[in-house]
Amino acid sequence: MAKIALVQVQPRLGDKTHNIELIERAIRSTDADVLAFSEMFLTGYTLRDRYHEMAEDLDGPSVRKLDALAKEHGRWLIAGMPERDGDRKGVLYNSALVVSPDSEPETYRKMVLANFGPFEEDLYFARGDRMPIFETPVGRIGVEICFDIFFPEISKLYALEGADMILCISASPSVTREYFEKLLPARAIENTVFIAYANLVGTEQNMTFWGGNQLIGPRGNLKAGGKPFVEGLVKADVDLNELEVARQFRPTIRETRKDLMERLGEFAQSDDAE
């Protein structure tokens, strides 16, 4: 049975070398097939004007180093980073880097940017528009980043397109903890998928992140969870047979109404037209 590790350690703000060392240390500490790290783990989250300085494209030195680690150790690694668009100069994304033993690096780019309270992501990043699904040892994974999880249409589309698991990497401060603790099991139940959550932990500038890494089964049951506010590693087996059982008891994918999904698309188009 394949294993996933949700790594809850604090990166050092602006120190990519140190943070890659943390990733390598985590690889050596576990036999998990897939390791996931928080949003912006490569650089830390509260960089603000330094995002442009520290961003890399998929040929960047940090990306290549992580790709080499994945191939050397035969693991999948998923970690947040500021990504520079290789084709459009000056365009950055809040991205999840995905590297694996046998393919080239890829990214998921955050689709819904946080722009309220202490969050200013729209000042620095463009919005992503791709939803790749990655074939991993723990099943087909669709990736989301933090605020994305508040939008059920993203998770629903992943489930309809065949995802077995949705991995949400996050930089959620303590003031938003209660929302995530409610939303994560809800997304699992309504889509009958595994939900994996890898959140930032520790303090950066004036923000304290609560961690709370966890794996939730497709019936909303907590499979494994870490302690809030402390560093650690949450490792869990992933039994994909649980998906079939969950979908027999709650056939939410089978009963999803295409006409309602089409209406949602029409609403989005009319809003864009305005």
C-alpha positions in Angstrom: 0.0 0.0 0.0 1.4 3.4 -1.0 2.1 6.1 1.6 1.9 9.9 1.7 3.8 12.2 4.1 2.5 15.7 4.8 5.5 17.5 6.1 4.8 20.2 8.7 8.1 22.1 9.2 8.8 25.8 9.1 10.8 27.1 6.1 13.2 30.0 6.6 12.0 33.1 4.9 14.0 33.9 1.8 16.5 31.0 2.2 15.9 28.5 -0.6 19.1 26.5 0.2 18.0 25.9 3.7 14.5 25.0 2.7 15.7 22.5 0.1 17.8 21.0 2.9 14.6 20.6 5.0 13.0 18.8 2.0 16.0 16.5 1.7 16.0 15.8 5.4 12.3 14.9 5.2 12.9 12.5 2.4 15.6 10.7 4.4 13.3 10.5 7.5 10.4 8.6 5.8 9.6 5.8 3.4 6.6 7.6 2.0 6.1 7.5 -1.7 4.7 11.0 -1.9 5.8 14.0 0.2 3.9 17.2 0.3 5.0 20.6 1.7 3.2 23.8 2.3 2.3 26.8 0.1 5.4 28.8 -0.8 7.6 26.3 1.1 10.6 27.0 -1.1 10.9 30.6 -0.1 8.5 31.3 2.8 5.2 33.0 2.3 5.6 36.7 3.4 8.2 37.8 0.8 6.1 40.6 -0.7 8.4 42.6 -3.0 11.0 39.9 -2.9 8.8 37.4 -4.9 10.2 38.7 -8.2 13.8 38.3 -6.9 13.3 34.7 -5.7 10.9 33.3 -8.3 12.1 30.6 -10.7 10.8 29.0 -13.9 10.9 25.2 -14.4 14.6 25.4 -15.5 15.6 27.2 -12.3 18.4 25.9 -10.0 16.1 25.1 -7.1 13.6 23.3 -9.3 16.4 21.2 -10.9 17.8 20.4 -7.4 14.4 19.1 -6.2 13.9 17.2 -9.5 17.2 15.5 -8.9 16.3 14.6 -5.3 13.0 13.1 -6.6 14.8 11.0 -9.1 17.6 10.0 -6.8 15.3 8.8 -4.0 12.4 7.6 -6.2 9.8 9.9 -4.6 7.2 12.4 -5.6 7.6 15.9 -4.1 5.0 18.6 -4.1 6.0 22.0 -2.6 4.9 25.6 -3.0 7.0 28.2 -4.8 6.8 31.5 -6.6 7.0 30.5 -10.3 8.2 32.8 -13.1 6.4 32.3 -16.4 9.0 31.1 -18.9 7.2 32.8 -21.8 5.8 36.0 -20.4 8.5 38.2 -18.8 7.6 39.6 -15.4 4.5 37.3 -14.8 4.6 35.3 -11.6 2.3 32.6 -10.2 1.7 31.2 -6.7 2.5 27.6 -7.7 2.8 24.1 -6.4 5.8 22.4 -7.9 5.4 18.7 -8.7 8.5 16.6 -9.3 8.6 12.8 -9.7 11.0 9.9 -10.4 10.2 9.6 -14.0 8.9 12.8 -15.6 9.8 16.5 -16.0 8.8 19.1 -13.4 5.3 20.5 -13.6 3.3 23.0 -11.7 -0.3 23.7 -10.6 -0.9 27.5 -10.4 -3.2 28.9 -7.8 -6.5 29.7 -9.4 -8.2 32.0 -6.8 -5.8 34.5 -5.2 -6.4 35.7 -1.6 -6.9 39.5 -1.5 -8.5 40.4 1.9 -7.3 41.1 5.4 -3.5 40.5 5.5 -3.4 38.8 2.1 -2.2 40.8 -1.0 -1.6 38.0 -3.6 -3.2 39.9 -6.4 -0.4 42.5 -6.2 2.2 39.9 -7.1 0.7 37.0 -8.9 -1.4 36.1 -12.0 -4.2 33.6 -11.7 -3.7 30.1 -13.0 -6.2 28.4 -15.3 -4.9 24.8 -15.6 -6.1 21.8 -13.5 -3.6 19.0 -14.2 -4.1 15.6 -12.5 -1.0 13.8 -11.5 -0.7 9.9 -11.6 1.1 9.1 -8.4 1.6 6.0 -6.2 -1.2 7.2 -3.9 -3.7 7.7 -6.8 -4.6 10.5 -9.2 -4.0 13.8 -7.4 -5.5 17.1 -8.2 -3.7 20.0 -6.4 -5.2 23.1 -4.9 -3.6 26.0 -3.0 -5.1 27.4 0.2 -8.0 29.7 -0.8 -8.9 27.4 -3.7 -10.5 25.0 -1.3 -13.2 27.6 -0.5 -14.5 27.2 -4.1 -16.4 23.8 -4.4 -16.5 23.9 -8.1 -12.7 23.4 -8.3 -12.8 20.2 -6.2 -16.0 19.0 -8.0 -14.3 19.3 -11.4 -11.3 17.4 -10.2 -13.5 14.6 -8.9 -15.5 14.5 -12.1 -12.3 14.3 -14.1 -11.1 11.3 -12.1 -9.1 12.5 -9.2 -8.7 10.1 -6.3 -7.2 12.7 -4.0 -7.2 16.5 -3.7 -4.0 17.8 -2.1 -4.4 21.3 -0.7 -1.1 23.0 0.2 -1.7 26.1 2.3 -0.4 29.1 4.2 -3.4 29.4 6.6 -2.8 31.6 9.6 -4.4 30.7 13.0 -7.3 33.1 12.4 -8.6 31.0 9.5 -8.1 27.6 11.2 -11.8 27.0 12.0 -12.7 27.4 8.3 -10.3 24.8 7.1 -11.3 22.4 9.8 -14.8 22.6 8.5 -14.1 22.7 4.8 -11.7 19.9 4.4 -14.0 17.0 5.5 -16.9 18.7 3.6 -14.9 18.6 0.4 -14.0 14.9 1.0 -17.6 13.9 1.6 -19.2 15.9 -1.2 -16.8 14.5 -3.8 -15.9 11.1 -2.3 -12.2 11.7 -2.6 -9.3 11.7 -0.2 -8.3 15.2 1.0 -4.7 15.8 2.0 -3.8 19.1 3.7 -0.2 20.5 4.1 -0.1 23.8 5.8 2.6 26.2 6.8 3.6 26.2 10.5 5.4 28.8 12.6 5.6 32.6 12.5 6.6 34.8 9.6 6.7 38.6 10.3 3.2 39.3 11.8 1.5 36.0 10.8 1.3 32.8 12.8 0.5 29.7 10.8 -1.2 26.8 12.5 -0.1 23.7 10.6 -2.7 21.1 11.2 -1.6 18.7 8.4 -4.1 15.9 7.9 -5.4 13.2 5.6 -9.1 12.7 5.4 -10.8 9.7 3.9 -13.5 9.8 1.2 -16.3 9.5 3.8 -15.0 12.5 5.8 -13.1 10.4 8.4 -9.7 11.6 9.7 -7.1 9.1 8.7 -4.1 10.9 10.2 -3.4 14.3 11.7 -0.6 16.4 13.1 -0.6 18.6 16.2 -1.4 22.3 15.5 1.4 24.8 15.8 4.3 22.3 16.2 6.6 20.8 13.6 6.2 17.2 12.6 5.4 14.8 9.8 2.0 13.1 9.2 2.4 9.8 7.4 -0.5 7.7 6.2 -1.3 4.7 4.1 -3.7 5.4 1.2 -6.1 2.5 0.4 -7.8 3.4 -2.9 -10.4 0.7 -2.3 -12.0 3.1 0.1 -13.2 5.2 -2.8 -15.4 2.4 -4.2 -17.1 1.9 -0.8 -17.6 5.6 -0.3 -19.1 6.1 -3.7 -21.6 3.2 -3.2 -22.9 4.8 0.0 -22.9 8.4 -1.3 -22.9 8.5 -5.1 -22.2 12.2 -5.3 -20.1 11.9 -8.5 -22.7 9.7 -10.3 -25.6 12.0 -9.3 -23.9 15.3 -10.3 -26.2 17.0 -12.6 -24.6 18.1 -15.9 -27.3 20.7 -16.5 -26.4 22.5 -13.2 -22.7 22.4 -14.1 -23.5 23.9 -17.5 -25.6 26.7 -15.8 -22.6 27.4 -13.6 -20.4 27.8 -16.7 -23.0 30.0 -18.3 -23.1 32.2 -15.2 -19.3 32.5 -15.3 -19.3 33.5 -19.0 -22.0 36.1 -18.5 -20.0 37.6 -15.6 -16.9 37.8 -17.7 -18.8 39.5 -20.5 -19.8 42.2 -18.1 
